[in-house]
Amino acid sequence: PDFVQQAIEQSKAQQASAEEKSSQLIAEQQKQNQLSQEMINKINTLINVTGQNKTINFSGGLLGAISENAAAEEKRHGASNVPFYLQRH
């Protein structure tokens, strides 16, 4: 009878240990799920904000962009679009 009781006690202890370990694993999984959800939310926010950005038109590559910028600056400062040395005098 002692042997049977000892086996029952040992089995109960193992079951309790397994249940505790299972609870720990579930808690860890829930924590990971929460972190994953936070990461997904941050990525979605980043995608949405990026989608709202306006594209910059670089027609004609870098030279075109420099020319457009120069033209805009000339308009802003009232300078002539034609360089002085190319103007007819």
C-alpha positions in Angstrom: 0.0 0.0 0.0 2.9 2.4 0.8 4.3 1.9 -2.7 1.0 2.7 -4.4 0.5 5.8 -2.3 4.1 6.9 -3.1 3.5 6.4 -6.8 0.3 8.5 -6.6 2.0 11.3 -4.7 4.9 11.3 -7.3 2.4 11.3 -10.2 0.5 14.3 -8.6 3.8 16.2 -8.1 4.8 15.6 -11.7 1.4 16.7 -12.9 1.6 19.9 -10.8 5.1 20.6 -12.2 3.9 20.0 -15.8 0.8 22.3 -15.2 3.1 25.0 -13.8 5.5 24.7 -16.7 2.5 24.8 -19.1 1.2 28.0 -17.4 4.6 29.6 -17.8 4.8 28.7 -21.5 1.3 30.1 -22.1 2.2 33.3 -20.3 5.3 33.6 -22.3 3.4 33.0 -25.6 0.8 35.6 -24.7 3.6 38.1 -24.0 5.2 37.3 -27.4 1.8 37.6 -29.1 1.4 41.1 -27.5 4.8 42.2 -28.7 4.1 40.9 -32.2 0.8 42.8 -32.2 2.6 46.0 -31.1 5.2 45.5 -33.9 2.4 45.0 -36.5 0.7 48.2 -35.3 3.9 50.1 -35.6 4.7 48.8 -39.1 1.1 49.6 -40.2 1.5 53.2 -38.9 4.8 53.5 -40.7 3.2 52.2 -43.9 0.3 54.7 -43.6 2.6 57.6 -42.9 4.9 56.7 -45.8 1.9 56.4 -48.1 1.0 60.0 -47.3 4.4 61.4 -48.3 4.3 63.3 -51.5 6.7 62.2 -54.2 9.3 64.6 -55.5 9.4 64.9 -59.3 13.0 64.6 -60.6 12.3 64.8 -64.3 15.5 64.5 -66.2 17.5 63.1 -63.4 19.9 65.1 -61.2 20.6 67.8 -63.8 16.9 68.4 -64.2 16.4 68.7 -60.5 19.3 71.2 -60.2 17.8 73.2 -63.1 14.3 73.2 -61.6 15.8 74.3 -58.2 17.8 77.1 -59.9 14.7 78.3 -61.8 12.7 78.4 -58.6 15.4 80.3 -56.8 15.6 82.9 -59.6 11.9 83.4 -59.5 12.0 83.8 -55.7 14.8 86.4 -55.8 13.7 88.1 -59.0 16.9 87.2 -60.9 16.8 86.7 -64.6 16.3 83.2 -66.0 19.0 83.9 -68.6 22.5 84.2 -67.2 24.0 87.7 -67.6 26.7 86.6 -70.1 24.1 85.1 -72.4 21.9 88.2 -72.4 21.9 90.5 -75.4 23.2 93.9 -74.6 
